[in-house]
Amino acid sequence: MTWTYDITTNIGKVRLQLGDDTEDSGVRPDGSNFSDEELQTYLDREGSVMRATAGLCETLALQYARMADLRVGPRSESLSQIAEAYEKRAAQLRAAYGGAAAGFAVGVTRVDGYSDDVPSDDVDAASEYGLDWEYVRPEV
């Protein structure tokens, strides 16, 4: 795995936006950097520098969310705040530059789960399956 920092390349631009611009002092919880190959994967998937940065922020939020907040005497580390900061940055970038978090399908509303010839929006679940019920919201 390689690491380069040249801001004339898209990989360098992603590193600059992410703050992963110092070798051996990376942004990951263990202090490592993303490799050039990893950054290129995000660039290929997302299609732009800023959307790739958003995807990487989402990944970093997940990585930091697995870490615990620590307190030993007067010293403390609030790693959950780092996860929240990356999550917030990713949301800001998604709002500004588009794209969606990886792994999510938007707009798929399959009702019956079997038909390939019937658009899911044309299926009325209650009438299709003879269901005659009404959802009643429980009182709190």
Wavefront OBJ file of the C-alpha trace (Angstrom):
o trace
v 0.000 0.000 0.000
v 1.339 3.393 -0.962
v 1.057 6.836 0.578
v 1.640 10.016 -1.414
v 0.732 13.639 -0.891
v 0.565 15.747 -4.031
v -2.297 18.262 -4.061
v -2.296 18.398 -7.840
v -3.857 14.887 -7.817
v -7.340 13.925 -6.636
v -5.814 11.652 -3.995
v -3.852 14.616 -2.645
v -6.976 16.786 -2.670
v -8.890 14.173 -0.676
v -6.012 13.938 1.810
v -6.057 17.736 2.184
v -9.831 17.826 2.804
v -9.641 14.898 5.224
v -6.587 16.114 7.117
v -4.731 12.895 6.267
v -1.815 14.889 4.899
v 1.018 13.868 7.238
v 2.552 10.438 6.735
v 2.671 8.230 9.852
v 0.245 10.578 11.624
v -3.054 9.656 10.043
v -6.680 10.296 10.842
v -7.671 6.735 11.774
v -8.168 5.770 15.428
v -4.875 3.839 15.425
v -3.045 6.838 13.930
v -2.551 5.264 10.514
v -3.184 6.896 7.155
v -5.481 5.785 4.375
v -3.494 4.286 1.514
v -3.573 5.759 -1.974
v -5.402 2.636 -3.125
v -8.128 3.075 -0.489
v -8.593 6.720 -1.418
v -8.784 5.813 -5.111
v -11.516 3.289 -4.301
v -13.600 6.064 -2.709
v -12.895 8.398 -5.630
v -14.004 5.733 -8.115
v -17.166 4.941 -6.153
v -18.184 8.525 -5.341
v -17.071 10.274 -8.538
v -15.671 13.471 -6.984
v -13.172 14.670 -4.408
v -15.764 16.106 -2.022
v -18.097 13.116 -2.220
v -15.140 10.781 -1.659
v -14.251 12.877 1.388
v -17.836 12.478 2.639
v -17.595 8.710 2.249
v -14.311 8.649 4.121
v -15.805 10.772 6.924
v -18.629 8.221 7.191
v -16.043 5.446 7.445
v -14.067 7.335 10.091
v -17.259 7.987 12.081
v -17.884 4.226 12.160
v -14.297 3.478 13.140
v -14.298 6.000 15.985
v -17.795 4.933 17.119
v -16.323 1.531 17.992
v -13.864 3.177 20.367
v -14.702 3.843 23.990
v -14.431 7.116 25.892
v -11.632 6.759 28.432
v -10.905 8.402 31.753
v -7.829 7.603 33.814
v -7.401 10.018 36.693
v -7.367 13.572 35.332
v -6.773 12.426 31.738
v -9.703 11.638 29.454
v -10.303 10.927 25.782
v -13.756 11.447 24.293
v -13.505 9.403 21.122
v -17.301 9.441 20.694
v -17.055 13.198 20.070
v -14.625 12.513 17.235
v -17.126 10.053 15.719
v -19.886 12.663 16.007
v -17.677 15.305 14.364
v -16.920 13.041 11.385
v -20.599 12.107 11.093
v -21.571 15.795 11.096
v -18.907 16.647 8.493
v -20.085 13.788 6.263
v -23.680 15.042 6.493
v -22.568 18.573 5.582
v -20.624 17.310 2.577
v -23.520 15.097 1.437
v -25.898 18.054 1.701
v -23.554 20.281 -0.306
v -22.237 17.810 -2.888
v -24.827 15.023 -3.048
v -24.397 11.311 -2.967
v -25.638 8.855 -0.423
v -23.993 6.765 2.203
v -22.671 3.533 0.759
v -24.834 0.485 1.120
v -28.195 2.202 1.118
v -30.833 1.777 -1.566
v -33.174 4.732 -1.792
v -36.660 4.474 -3.248
v -36.972 0.680 -3.200
v -40.375 -0.241 -1.789
v -40.867 -3.881 -2.683
v -44.173 -5.052 -1.206
v -44.593 -8.660 -2.263
v -40.928 -9.590 -2.630
v -41.562 -11.863 -5.633
v -42.900 -10.028 -8.679
v -40.406 -8.754 -11.208
v -43.105 -7.711 -13.650
v -45.169 -5.491 -11.333
v -43.753 -2.157 -10.151
v -43.786 -2.149 -6.374
v -45.727 1.129 -6.332
v -48.624 -0.592 -8.136
v -49.131 -3.199 -5.424
v -51.610 -2.508 -2.666
v -50.434 -4.784 0.136
v -53.744 -4.922 1.996
v -55.891 -5.793 -1.034
v -53.271 -8.074 -2.593
v -53.141 -10.330 0.450
v -56.673 -9.946 1.740
v -55.542 -8.050 4.786
v -58.115 -5.903 6.460
v -56.481 -4.107 9.343
v -55.695 -0.633 10.495
v -52.576 0.498 12.287
v -53.399 2.076 15.620
v -50.630 4.090 17.231
v -50.179 3.075 20.868
v -50.720 5.825 23.403
v -47.686 6.789 25.397
l 1 2 3 4 5 6 7 8 9 10 11 12 13 14 15 16 17 18 19 20 21 22 23 24 25 26 27 28 29 30 31 32 33 34 35 36 37 38 39 40 41 42 43 44 45 46 47 48 49 50 51 52 53 54 55 56 57 58 59 60 61 62 63 64 65 66 67 68 69 70 71 72 73 74 75 76 77 78 79 80 81 82 83 84 85 86 87 88 89 90 91 92 93 94 95 96 97 98 99 100 101 102 103 104 105 106 107 108 109 110 111 112 113 114 115 116 117 118 119 120 121 122 123 124 125 126 127 128 129 130 131 132 133 134 135 136 137 138 139 140
